[in-house]
């Protein structure tokens, strides 16, 4: 068959293909098939319309095989939707949640609290302040003992005394405990 004969046959098929009737006959069923596949009826309706739109744009699919072509296309679109949903969920689970920006009041309150803590630490004995800073930085008792050149067995007692001194100094300067 020559190209010209094929073009005439395609044109004749286009003219004989009643897309509106085909749409009304197949839309609901296509949407249900996709909905069973992806589990989202609203998205299934969108995909059904897309599949029918692809059929409309592809004159070669018009004719006796239009139904098979449409269902095959719809199922493939549903499977693609499932794959993209799984990919999206995997990527979103790997992403860390974005922390909300603090308000100006929160920034000011945090800065004020830091200033107060620094003043209290400055008023403490340097050894006690050093113990508190090293321990709050995540060092183990052994690491604190090595850094401060003290007996590891004494770290707990010295830390407890330093915490109590910090509390007393904070209350003396600012009136309440945090």
C-alpha positions, -999 to 999 in steps of 0.1 A, spaced: 0 0 0 14 34 -10 17 63 14 -11 81 -4 -34 52 -1 -26 48 36 -33 86 41 -67 82 24 -75 52 45 -65 70 77 -87 100 67 -116 77 61 -111 61 95 -109 95 112 -142 105 95 -159 73 106 -146 73 142 -172 90 165 -149 100 193 -177 116 214 -197 83 215 -165 64 221 -157 87 250 -191 83 267 -190 45 262 -155 40 277 -147 69 301 -163 55 333 -149 20 328 -114 33 320 -116 55 352 -126 25 373 -98 3 359 -73 29 367 -88 36 401 -85 -1 410 -49 1 400 -38 32 417 -63 35 445 -71 72 439 -104 78 421 -98 115 415 -64 109 400 -78 80 380 -104 103 364 -76 126 353 -56 97 339 -86 84 320 -91 118 304 -54 118 295 -56 84 279 -86 94 259 -68 126 249 -39 104 236 -64 83 216 -78 115 201 -43 127 191 -34 93 176 -55 88 144 -38 54 138 -54 41 170 -89 50 158 -111 22 144 -118 -14 155 -87 -16 178 -94 17 196 -108 -1 227 -78 -23 231 -54 6 225 -72 27 250 -72 1 278 -36 -8 272 -26 29 273 -47 35 304 -32 6 323 3 17 314 -5 52 325 -18 38 358 14 17 363 35 48 356 15 67 382 21 40 407 59 40 400 61 78 403 41 77 436 65 52 450 95 71 438 82 104 452 74 88 486 109 73 487 126 106 479 104 126 503 112 101 531 149 107 525 146 144 526 149 160 560 120 182 571 126 218 568 128 235 601 106 265 605 123 298 608 122 312 643 102 343 649 121 375 658 108 371 694 122 336 696 156 348 682 157 376 707 147 352 736 174 327 726 201 354 724 190 367 758 192 332 773 226 327 758 238 360 773 225 350 807 241 315 806 275 331 795 273 356 824 266 328 849 294 306 835 318 336 838 308 340 874 315 303 882 349 288 892 367 282 858 371 245 866 333 241 872 325 261 840 349 240 821 333 208 834 298 220 824 309 231 789 328 199 781 300 176 793 273 196 775 294 193 744 288 156 744 321 144 759 320 112 780 331 112 816 365 97 806 370 124 779 361 151 804 385 136 830 413 135 804 406 171 793 404 185 828 432 162 841 411 148 870 403 114 882 375 98 861 358 86 893 354 122 904 338 135 873 302 127 883 306 144 917 323 174 903 297 178 876 269 176 902 286 203 923 291 225 892 254 221 882 243 231 916 266 261 916 253 271 882 217 268 895 224 290 925 242 316 905 214 317 879 187 321 906 207 348 923 211 368 891 178 362 873 154 350 900 140 318 884 153 285 872 150 275 836 
